């Protein structure tokens, strides 16, 4: 797998740090979509695709979702999302809008993210730990297409754009291609804001 350093590469491709800022922006939008998936009119799409739902231990009135995945587990909550294994994993922490390396095999208590439990450095370790999460994200989008109408995800995007102070990211089809690029060939991936221009 191609990797890039956190500095600008000789080819002029974006540093990994910049791509992870884009990923965080995309996940901020995507978590809104996943909230819609949890309350879908035909049933919770996470439960329908095998997730275990449990009450949050941190934020009252909220739920956590867990799915065994790639020798670890996908962890979803309104304040975080990621993949965790015995060696830790990758976590998007929504309140700080950052993708981090979570340094514990124990999932965080929603709403509590001690700084000594994660590293914000965008490097090859974080890139490796992010891959299973991106694999799941792409697989989930295929399941969403299978279980819903063809316009469902676009309607989620339209609703997100209408929210006060929302910053809409790429449209769903473009977002999927960008995530594939980050997973498979980040050295050739443009920043999200230039992604459509680069087609």
Secondary structure, DSSP 8 states (H G I E B T S, - for coil): -----SS--TT----HHHHHHHHHHHHHHHHHHHHHHHT-TT--HHHHTT-EEEE-SSSTT-EEEEEEETTEEEEEETTEEEEEETTEEEEEEGGGTEEEEE--SS---TT---GGGEE---SHHHHHHHHHHHHHHHHHHHHHHHHS-TTHHHHHHHHHHHSTT----S-HHHHHHHHHHHHH-GGG---GGGTTTT-
